[in-house]
Amino acid sequence: MKAYRLLMGIALVMLYSTFALAQDKVLQLEDYSRWSRIVSTELSPDGEWFTYGLRPNGGDDTLFIKKTTSATEAFEYRVPYGSSPSFSSDSKWAVYLISPSEDETEKLRKSNKKVFRTAELRNLETGDSTRFERASSMSFSEDGKFLAISIQKTEDDKSKHDGQDLVLVDLSNMATMNFGNVSQYAFNKTSNLLAYTVDAAEMVGNGLYLYDLENKTLKNLDSDRKKYSDLTWDDAGVLKEDWSNRGNQIAVLKGTEVDTLEQMINTLLVVSDVRQNPQSYELDPESASAFPENFVVSEKGNLRFSDDGSFVLFGIKEQEEKMKLDKDTIPNLDVFHWNDETINTVQQRRANRNRNFTYWASYQFGNGTFTRLTDESMRDLLVSRNSDYWIGRNEKPYINDVNWGVSPADLFRVNLKTGKREEIVKLVKRTMGYSPDGKYYALQKDSAIHVVDLEANTLTNISDAAGVQFMDMEHPYPHENPPFGAAGWTKDGESIILNHRYDLWAVKLDGSSAENITQGMGDAEEIRFRYVNLDWEEPFIDTEEPILLSAYGEWTKKEGYFELEIGKKPKELIYEDYAYVNIEKAKNSDQVVFTRQSFVEFPDYHISDLSFKNPNRLTDANPQQSEYKWGSKVLIDYTNSKGERLQGTLTLPPDYEKGKKYPMVVYFYEKMSDRHHRYYMPVYDDRPHGSTYASNGYLFFQPDNVYEEGRPGTSSLDCITSAVQEVIDQGYADPDRIGLQGHSWGGYQSSFILTQTDMFKCVVTGAPPTDLESFYNNIYGNTGTNHNGIMEIGQVRMGRGVTPWSHREAYQRENPMFQAPNIQVPFMILHGTADGAVDWTQGLEFYNAARRLGKEVIFLSYPGEPHHLSKEANQKDFQIRMKQYFDHYLMDKEAPEWMIEGIPHLEKLYDKAK
């Protein structure tokens, strides 16, 4: 017995030692492949089932369908390569797509073969499943009784018509019907009808068809040797309460392509009373009164019924003749003219959008009236559910290169039947949108919140009654400050609920009164309350029922949920040192799913009822984390030289010893302390990860930044050095072993700080704007816009009208390039040659300047890469090199050869690869 106990004791010691060692793994890049993110989440309407996918770094998805009331695997279905799940409305069925593996997909594409996916329909009560090969899309009817699946043509089918098989599954008995050559299909909302269009070979049988799901009858509503497109039901955009009164009218375009013309020649077909006594109405531009000459009804527009179903709105477009030109005989030239409305590069980036632009028009099919609604003097209409009036916008008077973050326009009330326009207000920069029924429109004008009553055509200042400013005065950019936004509109139609900095206010639409419905608790406790909409089919806020609020503690960083009953203070439901996001409520029960995360806890999904008591965890995406040394977090409070209160979030290594000074990597952008409870997912990208650096014995610090207009670099220098000094003063950081990293805007700041202080042992700067004077007149490649706006009133914040010519001294003071001779520490630059945000030459200029000045600089240039590295091999490469760089300067590790000798071009491995 003693021998047995001795052996058991030895075994337990060995087991404990093995377990302890398992907790001591240091996280490295090669471990990243073990981590998965959660995708493809869906909660069944009854809250009894939950789908989620696990997507490992560099791997294939696996879809899980889990019973929420059981933790056993017997109630979980596992689907390799599954994605795009959805549930039937009765929660009895789930459908999803199954794709080939990434490797197989790549092989098929390289062989120029089609990549097919399979739809799998699963009975959640029995577990039985049925597969449908070559599925491209699928959708349940709203009542959950039918499933429609569109089936792609076979690999051998080289036909050019768009139609393909549509399989309709009757879920009550699994009977299937096959409709051939279907190009578009849609159920109506009451789920008694299925409409579809046919596009067949030689256009034989083309038309609009209706299948009655209750009577099992098929009806041809229209047929012609034309192409049918833009199938639209009259209930497509209405509120759920109106579904029963709609779903009996269809609009569609039918057109012909002409070889010599750019635009298809379409007519607009409307069919009413489709189930009982179909009546057809057709708008033909050739015969329609007032239809503009040389215009067409365009399939490139948005086809929709008015909310009351009495007329149709659609797009019209100019017709053009096709030009037959020989590129060899025509110069390839772009003309940049000083009087262009937008710079030529913007025109190039927007070419497809402008090429496909259409003007709005309406068709009252009952009396045959066509009305044009927009033209060059007012091109834009804002869509709503109002059947009488929409808001029109004219931005032409205010288009200029300096607009950044705002889109100024004059607003009009436009009658959708007559086209009559009435100006509402000039020069509006900030809008807050329509009420859900489209009767009202909210906007900010002259720092106040106004509401447009579309019926009465009145503009009312509603915010004066509150006695508070709903404009965010702490907005960080030097242009018109935005409102805090609207939480929503009350169901009684009398008020709009506006966000203040922390609290919520119910403000009467007639401007007569305003009430702080969170009763000042937000301001008093510096908790930011925001409305959480749990039912997107009910877009109004019912103030007669309890309201769910999210909560965020400004200085504590706590998050959670409160319940609000009007007339009472918010009641805490759950409010902890975690981040709570991604909340979703089951459609037909009080079950909610949400993620909870912290630095040490991956954002797995949990489920509870609306009390949030005793939540259960549904997912465990990354159990392997328990094997690794991870770390912990503390908040650092500090002030800059102006006495402004700021915070930073500091990650401590897992074996942190109080009083011991550690090497530290500082990673920043603007406000970073709100990430205090965010999980650092190990992923392949071009950022340093707090989890990895902490596991490897570093402090990882993310401080806040605030800015003074005209001093972006010096403001950042002040905030960052103040923050770092506080960490040093509190005894955490070794002042001789601190590195700095920033990317993009953080790249500019880190580049500037590099020229001003030797506080940092080394600096890594990614995709950095480094020469403010040349950057000012450069192009944002992704949009084609020049940098005038972002420099003056955007992120750089030099100030409106502050240019390199009017304020040269200020530009030189804030310019890393101008200050390059002051650099005292080694640094490394990352830049992709195809960067569409900060031109690659900015990184190159800084490298060349530093090289000419004899500074220790390394430039990591990745050919073909955008603003953030996109190729996995390059992401891994940079993360390795960045860590080696910090390890050498902050950990005294031996420098790898590339840091000492560089890599000669002829030794570049990529060019040697076959």
Secondary structure by P-SEA (a helix, b strand, c coil): caaaaaaaaaaaaaaaaaaaaaacccccccccccbbbbccccccccccbbbbbbbcccbbbbbbbccccccccccbbbbcccccccccccccbbbbbbbccaaaaaaaaaacbbbbbbbbbbcccccbbbbbcccccccccccccbbbbbbbbcccccccccbbbbbbbcccccbbbbbccccbbbbccccccccbbbbcccccccbbbbbcccccccccccccccccccccccccccccccccccccbbbbbbbcccccccccbbbbbbbcccccbbbbbbbbccccccccccccccccbbbbcccccccccbbbbbbbcccccccccccccccccccccccaaaaaaaaaaaaabbbbbbbccccbbbbbcccccccbbbbcccccbbbbbbcccccccccccbbbbbbbbbcccccbbbbccccccccccccccccbbbbbcccbbbbbccccccccccccccccccccccccccccccccccccccccccbbbbbcccccccccccccccccccccccccccbbbbbbbccccccccccccbbbbbbbcccccccbbbbbccccccccccccccccccccccccccbbbbbbbcccccbbbbbbcccccccccccccccccccccccbbbbbbbcccccccbbbbbbbcccccccbbbbbbbbbcccccccccccccccccccccaaaaaaabbbbbbbbbbbccccaaaaaaaaaaaaaaaaaaaccccccbbbbbbccaaaaaaaaaaaccccccbbbbccccccaaaaaaccccccccccccccccccccccccccccccaaaaaaaccccccccccccbbbbbbcccccccaaaaaaaaaaaaaaccccccccccccccccccaaaaaaaaaaaaaaaaaaccccccccccccccccccccccccc
